[in-house]
Amino acid sequence: MNNIQSYIKEHKDRFLNELIELLKVPSVSADPAYKNDVLKTAEIIKKSLENAGCITVEICKTDGYPIVYGEKIIDSNLPTVLVYGHYDVQPADPLELWDSPPYEPVIKKTDKHPEGAIFARGACDDKGQMYMHVKAMEFMTATNQLPCNVKFMIEGEEEVGSANLATFVKNNQEKLKNDVILISDTGMIANDVPSITTGLRGLSYVEVEVTGPNRDLHSGLYGGAVANPINILTKMIASLHDENNHITISGFYDNVEELSKEERAEMAKAPFNLDNYKTALDIDAVYGETGYTTNERNSIRPTLDVNGIWGGYIGEGAKTVIASKAYAKISMRLVPNQDWENITKLFMTHFENIAPKGTKVKVTPHHGGQGYVTPINSIGYQAASKAYQDTFGKTPIPQRSGGSIPIVALFEQELKSKTILMGFGLDSDAIHSPNEHFGVWNYLKGIETIPLFYKYFAELSQ
């Protein structure tokens, strides 16, 4: 597109300052204490879409946090792109591990981002990547180069499962009607190795509770005579994997697709250095299911991980107690064809069956979603590939991600359209972790690349 690089250069400081102001608002959807900040962020997004050129913008109420919807329809005969993103962020805890306050954005240079990166909660996931689309829209409307219709759907509950988004999509199918869905909530291999995410894992998230005696007990008077819920819970969790790190839940692998040698060989072409991977994580060995590489373990294989575990006394000093209860939060990443609701039921049945006498088990399902694979021969993928070729100077590598965006499968089911995942973050950007950041170069490169997707999608759709 004409003048896109010069436009970005001219407005670079403003683009960065607008994102920094957005990142200052702690829109944590998981914590009710931040309710006003989440609602304030929705208002900021509404104003940003209006300024970017959307003709219609509205804040749509849900039973939870609102969805910001915007659109610019220039010709009903032209194709329509629906952009999805989210304005809520993960909690910033543990705060003491941040090098700078999570809601006081700063730009610092790193090994992966020598030109600087914005450090703040939500910088990469997903405020920075979502805002690239707003600025790309601004460029296309300001320069009269918008080649097709655009709709935006920016939600505030992605980090807590998007429960109300599903209802909104089902009730607004005509409003959301589109020819392709565009999302930037994923990453790429490296700044010099562009990639497009073609697969996402599904998710089943549960909380478990193990109860022993009806009250906390003195560990001297009762130790060894009654079941200790913390001991029991850790044994139960340990039994969920065998010696080959294979998940032991009956039926768990029934619908897992085994990729062919040819497909696995294609995946292996993506640049990957195991030593660098270990160094970046400060570990001396990798760990996982026997028979699969590191990149296969975190993309095409299902997993089960404990995300948190607690019980008993964890304060200063000693308290010799056998706790009445112990708890854990467990997530299972699923591959396409594994139904998350079925996996949740299998987990519940298995976990209840392995509880020893003298204990009671309660499993509380939280949220989940299906996995997703997008074809690389679609018009949308081809348009994205051509856009990357223009701005990166090389063809992007199709790559399956280990992460989950549960609503992508819902979009295909309800809206009957494919999703293209154009992520510009890096694995090292520490999303969901202290010191989350997003490269300035990546942010601006996204703004440069996205309008080209529109250009090529409109051309290929003729």
Residue pairs with C-beta under 8 A, 6 or more apart in sequence:
1 139
1 140
1 143
1 145
1 451
1 452
1 455
2 143
2 145
3 143
4 139
4 448
4 451
4 452
5 448
7 139
7 142
7 143
8 15
8 139
8 444
8 447
8 448
11 135
12 444
15 135
15 443
15 444
15 447
16 107
16 118
16 440
16 443
18 48
18 131
18 135
19 105
19 118
19 123
19 127
19 128
19 131
19 443
20 105
20 118
20 120
21 44
22 41
22 44
22 48
22 127
22 131
23 103
23 105
23 118
23 120
23 121
23 122
23 123
23 127
23 128
24 103
24 104
24 105
24 120
25 37
25 40
25 41
25 44
25 103
26 34
26 37
26 89
26 92
26 102
26 103
26 121
27 34
27 37
27 38
27 40
27 41
27 87
27 88
27 89
27 122
27 156
28 34
28 37
28 38
28 88
28 89
28 90
28 91
28 92
28 159
29 38
29 64
29 65
29 88
29 89
29 156
29 157
29 158
29 159
29 160
30 90
30 91
30 159
30 160
31 91
38 65
38 87
38 88
38 156
39 65
39 66
41 87
41 88
41 156
42 59
42 65
42 66
42 68
42 87
42 156
43 59
44 87
45 68
45 87
45 134
45 154
46 57
46 58
46 59
46 68
46 70
48 131
48 134
49 57
49 68
49 70
49 134
49 137
49 152
49 154
50 57
50 70
51 138
52 134
52 135
52 137
52 138
52 141
53 72
53 137
53 138
53 140
53 141
53 142
53 146
54 70
54 71
54 72
54 137
54 150
54 152
55 71
55 72
55 73
56 69
56 70
56 71
56 72
57 68
57 69
57 70
57 71
58 68
58 69
58 70
59 66
59 67
59 68
59 69
60 66
60 67
60 68
60 69
60 168
60 172
62 157
62 164
62 165
62 167
62 168
63 164
63 167
64 156
64 157
64 163
64 164
65 88
65 155
65 156
65 157
65 164
66 156
67 153
67 154
67 155
67 156
67 164
67 165
67 168
68 87
68 152
68 153
68 154
68 155
69 151
69 152
69 153
69 154
69 175
70 151
70 152
71 149
71 150
71 151
71 152
72 137
72 141
72 146
72 149
72 150
73 80
73 149
74 146
74 148
74 149
75 149
76 149
78 147
78 148
78 149
78 458
79 148
79 149
79 179
79 180
79 457
79 458
79 461
80 148
80 149
80 150
80 151
80 177
80 178
80 179
81 148
81 149
81 150
81 151
81 178
81 179
81 180
81 181
81 182
81 453
81 454
81 457
82 151
82 152
82 153
82 176
82 178
82 180
82 181
82 182
82 415
82 417
83 133
83 150
83 151
83 152
83 153
83 154
83 181
83 182
83 183
84 153
84 154
84 155
84 181
84 182
84 183
84 185
84 407
84 411
84 419
85 126
85 129
85 130
85 133
85 152
85 153
85 154
85 155
85 183
85 184
85 185
86 126
86 130
86 154
86 155
86 156
86 157
86 158
86 159
86 185
87 126
87 127
87 130
87 154
87 155
87 156
88 155
88 156
88 157
88 158
88 159
88 160
89 121
89 122
89 125
89 127
89 159
90 121
90 122
90 125
90 159
90 431
90 432
92 98
92 102
92 103
92 121
92 434
94 434
95 102
95 434
97 434
97 435
98 434
98 435
99 119
99 434
99 435
100 106
100 108
100 119
100 435
102 120
102 121
102 434
102 436
103 120
103 121
104 120
105 118
105 119
105 120
105 123
106 118
106 119
106 120
107 116
107 117
107 118
107 119
107 440
108 116
108 117
108 119
108 437
109 115
109 116
109 117
110 117
110 428
110 437
112 191
112 426
112 428
112 439
113 437
113 439
113 440
113 441
113 442
115 439
115 440
115 441
116 439
116 440
117 123
117 429
117 437
117 438
117 439
117 440
118 128
118 437
118 438
118 440
118 443
119 435
119 436
119 437
120 436
120 437
121 436
122 128
122 436
123 429
123 436
123 437
123 438
124 187
124 425
124 429
124 430
124 431
124 436
124 437
124 438
125 185
125 425
125 431
125 432
125 436
126 158
126 184
126 185
128 425
128 438
128 443
129 184
129 185
129 423
129 424
129 425
129 438
129 446
130 154
130 184
130 185
131 443
132 184
132 424
132 443
132 446
132 447
132 450
133 152
133 182
133 184
133 450
134 152
135 447
136 446
136 447
136 450
136 451
136 454
137 146
137 150
137 152
139 145
139 447
139 451
140 146
140 147
140 451
140 454
145 451
145 455
146 454
147 454
147 455
147 457
147 458
147 459
148 454
148 457
148 458
148 461
150 454
151 176
151 178
153 176
155 162
155 164
155 165
155 168
157 163
157 164
157 165
158 165
158 185
158 405
158 407
160 367
161 205
161 366
161 367
161 368
161 369
161 406
162 367
162 369
162 406
162 407
163 367
165 407
165 410
166 407
166 410
169 176
169 407
169 410
169 411
169 414
169 415
170 414
173 414
173 415
176 415
177 415
178 415
178 417
179 417
179 457
179 461
180 379
180 380
180 417
180 418
180 419
180 420
180 457
181 408
181 411
181 415
181 417
181 418
181 419
181 420
182 380
182 419
182 420
182 422
182 450
182 453
183 405
183 408
183 419
183 420
183 421
183 422
184 421
184 422
184 423
184 424
184 446
184 450
185 405
185 421
185 423
186 197
186 200
186 401
186 403
186 405
186 421
186 422
186 423
186 425
187 197
187 401
187 423
187 424
187 425
187 426
187 427
187 429
188 194
188 195
188 196
188 396
188 399
188 423
188 424
188 425
188 426
189 195
189 270
189 271
189 397
189 399
190 271
190 426
191 426
191 439
191 441
191 442
191 445
192 392
193 270
193 271
193 397
194 388
194 392
194 394
194 396
194 397
195 270
195 396
195 397
195 398
195 399
196 381
196 384
196 385
196 388
196 396
196 397
196 398
196 399
196 420
196 421
196 422
197 399
197 400
197 401
197 421
197 423
198 373
198 374
198 375
198 376
198 381
198 398
198 399
198 400
198 421
199 299
199 300
199 336
199 371
199 372
199 373
199 374
199 399
199 400
199 401
200 371
200 372
200 373
200 400
200 401
200 403
200 404
200 405
200 408
200 421
201 299
201 302
201 333
201 334
201 335
201 371
201 401
201 402
201 403
201 404
202 333
202 334
202 335
202 336
202 338
202 340
202 368
202 369
202 370
202 371
202 372
202 404
202 406
202 409
203 331
203 332
203 333
203 334
203 340
203 367
203 368
203 369
203 404
203 406
204 331
204 332
204 334
204 340
204 341
204 343
204 344
204 347
204 365
204 368
205 329
205 330
205 331
205 332
205 365
205 366
205 367
205 368
206 329
206 330
206 331
206 332
206 344
206 347
206 348
206 363
206 364
206 365
206 366
207 327
207 328
207 329
207 330
207 363
207 364
207 366
208 233
208 327
208 328
208 329
208 330
208 351
208 361
208 362
208 363
208 364
209 325
209 326
209 327
209 361
209 362
209 363
209 364
210 229
210 232
210 233
210 236
210 325
210 326
210 327
210 355
210 359
210 360
210 361
211 229
211 324
211 325
211 359
211 360
211 361
211 362
212 226
212 227
212 228
212 229
212 232
212 322
212 323
212 324
212 325
212 358
212 359
213 222
213 226
213 322
213 324
214 324
215 324
216 312
216 321
216 322
216 323
216 324
217 226
217 321
217 322
217 324
218 320
218 321
218 322
219 320
219 321
219 322
220 320
222 322
223 322
226 322
226 358
227 356
227 358
227 359
228 322
228 323
229 311
229 322
229 323
229 324
229 325
229 326
229 359
230 311
230 312
230 323
230 326
232 326
232 355
232 356
232 359
233 309
233 311
233 326
233 327
233 328
234 309
236 351
236 354
236 355
237 306
237 309
237 328
237 330
239 248
239 354
240 247
240 248
240 249
240 304
241 247
241 248
241 304
242 248
244 289
244 290
244 291
245 287
245 288
245 289
245 290
246 289
246 290
247 253
247 302
247 303
247 304
248 350
249 304
249 346
249 347
249 350
250 346
250 350
251 346
252 302
252 343
252 346
253 302
255 337
255 338
255 339
256 301
256 302
256 335
256 337
256 338
257 300
257 335
257 336
257 337
259 267
259 300
264 296
264 300
267 295
267 296
267 299
267 300
267 399
267 400
268 293
268 295
269 397
270 295
270 397
270 399
272 294
272 295
274 286
274 294
277 286
277 294
278 284
278 285
278 286
280 428
286 294
288 294
288 297
288 298
288 301
289 297
289 301
292 300
292 301
297 303
298 402
299 399
299 400
299 401
299 402
300 335
300 400
301 335
302 332
302 333
302 334
302 335
302 338
303 332
303 333
304 330
304 331
304 332
305 330
305 331
305 332
305 333
306 328
306 329
306 330
307 329
307 330
307 331
308 327
308 328
308 329
309 326
309 327
309 328
309 329
310 326
310 327
310 328
311 323
311 325
311 326
311 327
312 321
312 322
312 323
312 326
313 319
313 321
313 323
330 347
332 343
332 347
333 402
333 404
334 340
334 343
334 370
334 371
335 371
336 370
336 371
336 372
336 373
337 371
338 371
339 370
340 368
340 369
340 370
340 406
341 368
343 368
344 365
344 368
347 363
348 363
348 365
351 361
351 363
352 361
352 363
355 361
367 406
368 406
369 404
369 405
369 406
369 407
369 408
369 409
369 410
370 406
370 409
370 410
371 404
371 409
372 405
372 408
372 409
372 412
372 419
373 400
374 380
374 381
374 418
374 419
374 420
374 421
375 381
375 418
376 398
378 418
378 420
379 457
379 460
379 461
380 418
380 419
380 420
380 457
381 398
381 420
382 456
382 460
383 420
383 453
383 456
383 457
383 459
383 460
384 396
384 420
384 422
384 453
384 456
385 395
385 396
386 452
386 456
387 422
387 449
387 450
387 452
387 453
387 455
387 456
388 394
388 395
388 396
388 449
389 395
389 396
390 449
390 452
391 445
391 448
391 449
391 452
392 445
392 449
401 421
405 421
408 419
408 421
411 417
411 419
412 418
412 419
420 453
422 446
422 449
422 450
422 453
424 442
424 443
424 445
424 446
424 449
425 431
425 438
425 439
425 442
426 439
426 442
429 436
429 437
429 438
429 439
430 436
430 437
